[in-house]
Each structure stands twice: as structure tokens, then as C-alpha cells.
């Protein structure tokens, strides 16, 4: 639990940098939802912790997460926090380092007794210069229709 909803991006980063899935999970309500960048939808704190523990141990072992621009929108006992993140040091399945990723995360925060918890989060990859995705038999490709 955190004192203010706008503290969520920094608290998420602190848990990430500590590679502490329990610490990260403590930021979420028991019945929270988390949708990752490829649409995996984890329901409940336990699933969110388990998924992040796996990622910390295999995919993001040496990664560095930085918080960029954030925006807070309060609506009484609920708040929406958007935050840009930059991720360095993700590894491929063979352990080789990959390039830099930029994302926008949306956190829906709920006031609880004693602080705020996240009830829903979604992470979206940023594809610079693209405005949509197009589907083909080979998968999704970021596209910008303005260039045609």
C-alpha cells in the first residue's frame, strides 16, 4: 500500500529494481487485474506476483527500469495514473541482452484504509512513428498510415 496514488510508478520501479515480486504484489489489491504488453491477463495479486517472479528470474534479471513522465487524474476515492517507463537490459530466451523498450503503464488506484492500492494495471509498448498495428500471417507489425 502507498500513501498517494501518484507514488505508484516510483513504488513499482522500486519493487522492480529489487526484483521483489512480493513487494510488487503488495502494491495491488487482492482481486487486482494486470494486463501485460502482449495481452496476458493476470487476475488476483497471487498471479501478478507469480508472473513477475518468473520475469525477474528469467527475462528481466539485470534490467533497469526508469520512470518518465507521469499524469494523475483523481476521481474521489479512485485515481488513474499514467506513467512512461524505459526498460534496459531485458534478455532473450538464450540470455542475450536485447534493446531498449519504452512503455506506458496505466494504474487504476483505489483508496483503502491506510493508503492506496492498484486495482487494475495495463502495460502498453510504445512504437515510435507508428499509429496502429496491422495483422498478417507473420504476426503484428507497427504501422503508420500517414506515410503512404
Residue pairs with C-beta under 8 A, 6 or more apart in sequence:
1 26
1 27
1 112
1 114
1 115
1 116
1 117
2 8
2 11
2 27
2 115
2 116
2 117
3 115
3 116
4 116
5 72
5 74
5 79
5 81
5 107
5 109
5 116
6 70
6 72
6 79
6 81
7 116
8 27
8 81
8 83
8 107
8 109
8 116
8 118
9 67
9 70
9 81
9 83
9 85
9 105
9 107
10 67
11 27
12 24
12 27
12 83
12 105
12 107
13 65
13 66
13 67
13 85
14 23
15 21
15 23
15 24
15 26
15 27
16 24
16 56
16 60
16 63
16 65
17 64
17 65
19 56
19 57
19 60
19 61
20 56
21 49
21 50
21 52
21 53
21 56
22 49
24 48
24 49
24 52
25 45
25 46
25 48
25 49
25 52
27 117
27 118
28 34
28 45
28 48
28 117
28 118
28 119
28 121
29 45
29 110
29 112
29 117
29 118
29 119
30 44
30 45
31 43
31 44
31 45
31 119
32 43
32 44
32 45
32 48
32 117
32 118
32 119
32 120
32 121
33 41
33 42
33 43
33 119
33 120
33 121
34 41
34 42
34 47
34 48
34 51
34 120
34 121
34 122
34 123
35 41
35 42
35 121
35 122
35 123
36 42
36 51
36 123
37 103
37 123
37 124
37 125
40 51
42 48
42 50
42 51
58 91
59 90
59 91
60 87
60 89
60 90
60 91
61 91
62 89
62 91
63 87
63 88
63 89
63 90
64 87
64 88
64 89
65 85
65 86
65 87
66 85
66 86
66 87
66 88
67 83
67 84
67 85
68 83
68 84
68 85
68 86
69 83
69 84
70 81
70 82
70 83
70 84
71 81
71 82
71 83
72 79
72 80
72 81
73 79
73 80
73 81
76 111
77 110
77 111
78 108
78 109
78 110
78 111
79 108
79 109
79 111
79 116
80 106
80 107
80 108
80 109
81 106
81 107
81 109
82 104
82 105
82 106
82 107
83 104
83 105
83 107
84 102
84 103
84 104
84 126
85 102
85 103
85 104
85 105
86 100
86 101
86 102
87 100
87 101
87 102
87 103
88 100
89 97
90 97
90 98
90 101
91 97
91 98
92 98
101 125
102 125
102 126
102 128
103 123
103 124
103 125
103 126
104 123
104 124
104 126
105 121
105 122
105 123
105 124
106 120
106 121
106 122
106 124
107 118
107 120
107 121
108 118
108 119
108 120
108 121
109 116
109 117
109 118
109 119
110 116
110 117
110 118
110 119
127 133
127 142
129 142
129 144
130 142
130 143
130 144
131 143
131 144
131 145
131 146
132 142
132 143
132 144
132 145
133 140
133 141
133 142
133 143
134 140
134 141
134 143
